[in-house]
Amino acid sequence: MRFLNRTGLIVVGAVGLVGLATLAGCSTQTQEAASGPPATPLESPSLAAAADYSALTSVVDKTRAAIEAGDFAKAKAEFETFESVWAPVEDGIKAKSSSAYDSIEESMDKVSGALKASQPNKDEVLAALKTMDEAIASVSK
């Protein structure tokens, strides 16, 4: 009986040590994964901002083209992508020009609201897109 108890203790101890070693290894990997790869030099802020602003302008242009063609379903689909390109740059635009930021936000609401209507007002949407485009252009300089 004593032999089984010692063997049992040895097995339990070995399993415990393996478990601790595994946890220690996971902890190290988690820390490495959390810190991510080493930082790499980024593009200059002005180049990165210009690229982001061009993405905003691209969505506005595609939405405008669809509206001018009378394809409001396509315009709505195009404009739905605006938020994904707006989110990463909106804080920077707000810091650079609160009036441009406010203008873009207001225009976003107008365009989104108009495109949800059963029969969107083409002139209203185009005017909001123009205002948005001008506000984007004012901060991209």
Sine and cosine of phi, psi and omega as CSV:
sin_phi,cos_phi,sin_psi,cos_psi,sin_omega,cos_omega
0.00,0.00,-0.65,0.76,0.02,-1.00
-0.88,0.47,-0.63,0.78,-0.01,-1.00
-0.88,0.47,-0.68,0.73,0.02,-1.00
-0.91,0.42,-0.61,0.79,0.01,-1.00
-0.91,0.41,-0.67,0.74,0.03,-1.00
-0.91,0.41,-0.68,0.73,0.02,-1.00
-0.89,0.45,-0.68,0.73,0.03,-1.00
-0.87,0.49,-0.67,0.74,0.03,-1.00
-0.91,0.41,-0.63,0.78,0.01,-1.00
-0.91,0.42,-0.69,0.72,0.01,-1.00
-0.90,0.43,-0.71,0.70,0.00,-1.00
-0.89,0.45,-0.67,0.74,0.03,-1.00
-0.89,0.45,-0.68,0.73,0.00,-1.00
-0.91,0.42,-0.68,0.73,0.03,-1.00
-0.89,0.45,-0.65,0.76,0.03,-1.00
-0.89,0.46,-0.69,0.73,0.03,-1.00
-0.90,0.43,-0.66,0.75,0.04,-1.00
-0.90,0.45,-0.66,0.75,0.02,-1.00
-0.89,0.46,-0.70,0.72,0.03,-1.00
-0.90,0.44,-0.67,0.74,0.02,-1.00
-0.90,0.44,-0.63,0.77,0.03,-1.00
-0.90,0.43,-0.71,0.70,0.02,-1.00
-0.89,0.46,-0.65,0.76,0.02,-1.00
-0.90,0.44,-0.65,0.76,0.03,-1.00
-0.91,0.40,-0.64,0.76,0.03,-1.00
-0.91,0.42,-0.63,0.78,0.00,-1.00
-0.88,0.47,-0.68,0.73,0.02,-1.00
-0.90,0.43,-0.69,0.72,0.00,-1.00
-0.91,0.42,-0.62,0.78,0.00,-1.00
-0.90,0.44,-0.67,0.74,0.02,-1.00
-0.90,0.44,-0.65,0.76,0.02,-1.00
-0.91,0.41,-0.67,0.74,-0.01,-1.00
-0.92,0.40,-0.62,0.79,-0.02,-1.00
-0.92,0.40,-0.60,0.80,-0.01,-1.00
-0.98,0.22,-0.33,0.94,0.06,-1.00
0.97,0.26,-0.05,-1.00,0.01,-1.00
-0.94,0.34,0.31,-0.95,0.01,-1.00
-0.85,0.53,0.57,-0.82,-0.01,-1.00
-0.89,0.45,0.62,-0.78,0.06,-1.00
-0.90,-0.44,0.46,-0.89,0.01,-1.00
-0.88,0.48,0.70,-0.72,0.02,-1.00
-1.00,-0.03,0.28,-0.96,0.11,-0.99
-0.89,0.46,0.31,-0.95,0.06,-1.00
-0.88,0.48,0.56,-0.83,-0.04,-1.00
-0.82,0.57,-0.59,0.81,-0.03,-1.00
-0.92,0.38,-0.59,0.81,0.03,-1.00
-0.94,0.34,-0.66,0.75,0.01,-1.00
-0.90,0.44,-0.67,0.74,0.00,-1.00
-0.90,0.43,-0.67,0.74,0.00,-1.00
-0.87,0.49,-0.64,0.77,0.01,-1.00
-0.90,0.43,-0.66,0.75,0.01,-1.00
-0.92,0.39,-0.64,0.76,0.01,-1.00
-0.91,0.40,-0.58,0.81,0.02,-1.00
-0.92,0.38,-0.51,0.86,0.06,-1.00
-0.92,0.39,-0.64,0.77,0.06,-1.00
-0.88,0.48,-0.74,0.67,-0.01,-1.00
-0.88,0.47,-0.61,0.79,0.00,-1.00
-0.88,0.47,-0.69,0.73,0.02,-1.00
-0.90,0.44,-0.68,0.73,0.01,-1.00
-0.88,0.48,-0.70,0.72,-0.01,-1.00
-0.89,0.45,-0.69,0.73,0.00,-1.00
-0.92,0.39,-0.62,0.79,0.03,-1.00
-0.91,0.41,-0.70,0.71,0.02,-1.00
-0.87,0.50,-0.71,0.71,-0.01,-1.00
-0.87,0.49,-0.65,0.76,0.01,-1.00
-0.92,0.39,-0.63,0.77,0.02,-1.00
-0.92,0.39,-0.70,0.71,0.02,-1.00
-0.88,0.48,-0.50,0.87,0.04,-1.00
-0.99,0.13,-0.09,1.00,0.01,-1.00
0.99,0.14,0.19,0.98,-0.02,-1.00
-0.99,-0.14,0.99,0.13,-0.07,-1.00
-0.94,0.34,-0.48,0.88,0.05,-1.00
-0.91,0.43,-0.70,0.72,0.03,-1.00
-0.92,0.38,-0.64,0.77,0.02,-1.00
-0.87,0.50,-0.69,0.73,0.02,-1.00
-0.89,0.46,-0.70,0.72,0.02,-1.00
-0.89,0.46,-0.67,0.74,0.02,-1.00
-0.89,0.46,-0.72,0.70,-0.09,-1.00
-0.94,0.33,-0.41,0.91,0.04,-1.00
-0.88,0.47,-0.35,0.94,0.03,-1.00
-0.99,0.13,-0.18,0.98,-0.05,-1.00
-0.86,0.51,-0.69,0.72,-0.05,-1.00
-0.85,0.52,-0.61,0.79,-0.02,-1.00
-0.93,0.37,-0.48,0.88,0.06,-1.00
-1.00,-0.04,-0.33,0.94,0.03,-1.00
-0.98,0.22,-0.68,0.73,-0.10,-0.99
-0.79,0.61,-0.71,0.71,-0.03,-1.00
-0.94,0.33,-0.33,0.95,-0.08,-1.00
-0.92,-0.39,-0.17,0.99,-0.13,-0.99
-0.88,0.47,-0.62,0.78,0.01,-1.00
-0.91,0.43,-0.64,0.77,0.04,-1.00
-0.91,0.42,-0.64,0.77,0.03,-1.00
-0.92,0.38,-0.65,0.76,0.01,-1.00
-0.89,0.46,-0.65,0.76,0.02,-1.00
-0.93,0.38,-0.58,0.81,-0.04,-1.00
-0.97,0.23,-0.65,0.76,-0.03,-1.00
-0.39,-0.92,0.97,-0.24,-0.01,-1.00
-0.91,0.41,-0.52,0.85,0.01,-1.00
-0.94,0.35,-0.63,0.77,0.06,-1.00
-0.91,0.41,-0.67,0.74,0.03,-1.00
-0.85,0.52,-0.76,0.65,0.00,-1.00
-0.87,0.49,-0.66,0.75,0.01,-1.00
-0.89,0.45,-0.68,0.74,0.01,-1.00
-0.91,0.41,-0.71,0.71,0.01,-1.00
-0.87,0.49,-0.72,0.69,0.02,-1.00
-0.89,0.46,-0.68,0.73,0.01,-1.00
-0.90,0.43,-0.63,0.77,0.05,-1.00
-0.85,0.53,-0.72,0.70,0.00,-1.00
-0.89,0.46,-0.67,0.74,0.00,-1.00
-0.90,0.44,-0.72,0.69,-0.02,-1.00
-0.90,0.43,-0.75,0.66,-0.02,-1.00
-0.87,0.50,-0.71,0.70,0.00,-1.00
-0.89,0.45,-0.70,0.71,-0.02,-1.00
-0.90,0.43,-0.62,0.78,-0.04,-1.00
-0.96,0.27,-0.25,0.97,0.06,-1.00
-0.99,0.13,-0.29,0.96,-0.01,-1.00
-0.92,0.40,0.46,-0.89,0.01,-1.00
-0.90,0.43,-0.55,0.83,0.09,-1.00
-0.72,-0.69,1.00,0.01,-0.04,-1.00
-0.87,0.49,0.54,-0.84,0.06,-1.00
-0.99,0.11,0.95,-0.32,-0.09,-1.00
-0.83,0.56,-0.74,0.67,-0.04,-1.00
-0.90,0.43,-0.63,0.78,0.01,-1.00
-0.90,0.44,-0.71,0.70,-0.01,-1.00
-0.92,0.40,-0.69,0.72,0.00,-1.00
-0.89,0.45,-0.62,0.79,0.03,-1.00
-0.90,0.43,-0.68,0.73,0.02,-1.00
-0.90,0.43,-0.64,0.77,0.03,-1.00
-0.91,0.42,-0.61,0.79,0.03,-1.00
-0.90,0.44,-0.71,0.71,0.03,-1.00
-0.87,0.49,-0.69,0.72,0.02,-1.00
-0.88,0.47,-0.72,0.69,-0.01,-1.00
-0.87,0.50,-0.68,0.73,0.01,-1.00
-0.91,0.42,-0.64,0.77,0.02,-1.00
-0.92,0.40,-0.65,0.76,0.05,-1.00
-0.89,0.46,-0.71,0.70,0.00,-1.00
-0.88,0.48,-0.58,0.81,-0.04,-1.00
-0.92,0.39,-0.48,0.88,0.01,-1.00
-0.99,-0.11,-0.20,0.98,-0.04,-1.00
-1.00,0.10,-0.06,1.00,-0.03,-1.00
-1.00,0.06,0.00,0.00,0.00,0.00
